[in-house]
Amino acid sequence: MIFNYVDDLDINVTDKYPNCILDFYADCCGQCKSLFRFLNEFAERHPNFPVIKVDIEAYEDFTESFNVQHLPT
């Protein structure tokens, strides 16, 4: 399962989904786009581990709370 992080998703996303992958990305990041194919395959094979995509430009505060400094992360 892959879904996008949105404001109504609890800020404590790791509490709600303790076994998840947070994919911090930007639309202008070519490596992020390449990584998406791998994450899509992973999500299909492991439905118990949701992949939550976080747009770093739209959710700067959330991104900073995870100390993201480079992409892809």
C-alpha positions in Angstrom: 0.0 0.0 0.0 1.4 3.4 -1.0 -0.3 6.6 0.0 0.6 10.3 0.2 1.1 12.0 3.5 -1.7 14.6 4.1 -2.4 17.0 6.9 -5.2 14.8 8.4 -2.8 11.9 8.8 -1.7 12.0 12.4 1.6 13.8 13.0 2.6 10.7 15.0 2.5 8.6 11.8 5.1 6.2 13.2 2.7 5.5 16.1 -0.2 4.8 13.8 2.0 2.7 11.4 4.9 1.4 13.4 6.0 -0.8 10.5 6.1 1.7 7.6 8.5 3.4 5.2 8.4 7.1 5.0 9.6 8.2 1.6 10.6 11.9 1.7 10.7 13.2 -1.9 10.5 16.3 -4.1 9.0 16.4 -7.6 12.3 17.8 -9.0 14.4 14.9 -7.6 15.3 12.4 -10.4 16.6 9.8 -7.9 13.3 10.0 -5.9 11.5 9.1 -9.1 13.8 6.1 -9.7 13.3 5.0 -6.1 9.5 5.0 -6.5 9.6 1.9 -8.8 11.4 0.0 -6.1 9.1 1.2 -3.4 6.0 0.3 -5.5 7.3 -3.3 -5.9 8.1 -3.5 -2.2 4.6 -2.3 -1.3 3.0 -4.9 -3.5 5.1 -7.7 -2.0 4.8 -6.5 1.6 1.2 -5.2 2.2 1.7 -5.0 5.9 4.4 -2.3 5.5 2.7 0.8 4.0 4.9 3.3 2.1 4.0 6.8 3.0 5.2 9.4 0.5 6.0 12.8 2.0 6.4 15.8 -0.3 9.2 17.8 1.5 8.1 21.1 -0.1 4.5 20.7 1.0 5.2 19.4 4.5 8.4 21.2 5.6 7.7 21.0 9.3 7.0 17.3 9.2 10.1 16.8 7.2 12.2 18.8 9.6 10.9 16.8 12.5 12.7 13.8 11.0 15.9 15.8 10.3 15.9 15.1 6.6 18.9 16.8 5.0 19.3 15.0 1.6 17.1 13.4 -1.0 16.1 10.7 -1.6 15.6 9.7 2.1 
